[in-house]
Amino acid sequence: MPGAHHHDGSIRGFRSRSENHPRREDHRTKMSEPEKPSPGGDANRRDFFNEVASVALGIAGLGAAVVTYRFLSPNVLFEPSPTFRAGNPDLFPVNSMTYLQDQQVYIVRTKEGFYAVSAVCTHLGCITQWKPEADQIACPCHGSKFRPDGTKIEGPAPRPLPHFAITLTAEGELMVDKLEVVKPSQILKV
């Protein structure tokens, strides 16, 4: 009987909860220890990330090499010389305009003589085109139009086409100097 007092004053007969119920087997499922992956699994993963890192470093190194090369190599455009021989005057008929594409210059021959006019529009630097049917130089980009002497007729070009110095060499050839801009009235008489 629970809680009975004995002669010595102690209380006996109480059982602890665990004594009231006999020990049961713990039927809960024990968590099994995770299986250790095979050593090859971690190694494969490590190898994969090492490969990815190597590729990334290789790409970064290649990018750095390209940037370094661009920095160290000269940034030069190979343009024709601004001073050039246009040829013998006999090659240019009287009252003709000849476009020299590689130099972007028109060689004009009138009854009075020769002059050289830039083929580069003064608006945004487009290359103009000679339109003989209209007797005009026309810019295909924004519609500026010029007379054969380079005078502006219409369009957004802020200035007429510049004239370049033209001379005769000792050998009798026309020489144009695009570094020397001259007045339109300056004509080489031959």
Summary of the structure (lengths in Angstrom):
residues: 190
radius of gyration: 47.8
end to end distance: 146.7
largest distance: 154.0
contacts: 421
relative contact order: 0.12
helix: 22%
strand: 28%
